[in-house]
Amino acid sequence: MGRPVNHDHYPDAYIRAILGEAKVVAMVGASANAVRPSYFVLKYLLDRGYRVHPVNPGLAGQEILGCRVYGSLAAIPEPVDMVDIFRNAEAAAAVVDEALALPTPPKVVWMQLSVRNDEAAARAETAGLKVVMNRCPKIELGRLSSEISWMGVNSRTISAKRAPQLKSGKFQKLGLRQTFEGSD
């Protein structure tokens, strides 16, 4: 059984553990529209090595960024570690119930920025799942890896590590495993 957490403040270690342990993510409400937040979060997670299964009944059978889109969580052919919800707070309740009904429920339910449903969170936690609400995994990955500080944003993390040097002509990214391996 999961231990309820304070959903007004998540310790960095809680978020870091979730993002470090999750490998397979179901993104409910994924969009094929390149200007939608779900699209660039999907792209970011793929670029960071996560296997992402977009879920959108209106796009089922199509592909987004090379990933097959499924019409429901139950249609995904493998267990998922985390369900990332890009739906409103009211719709999040049904998504949580669908996740809990899976033969192998996920370890985590993550509700995106502005999405908070305390009753659904309580059901998930009672079933042993970890829950994050009103947060974005892309932002949290960037903040915890200090990648976000490259853009001048205060990541609220302090490190004695030397800032990475940009390799000529290449894109650069950090991940939690590279940056925080062995720390804490």
Buried (B, 14 or more C-beta within 10 A) or exposed (E): EBEEBEBEEBEBEBBBBBBBEBEBBBBBBBBBEEEBBBBBBBBBBBEBEBBBBBBBEEBBEEEBBEBBBBBBBEBBEEEBBBBBBBBBBEBBBBBBEBBBEBEEBBBBBBBBBEBBBEEBBBBBBEBEBBBBBBBBBBBBBBBBBBBBBBEEEEBEBEEEEEEBEEEEEEEEBBBBEEBBEEEE
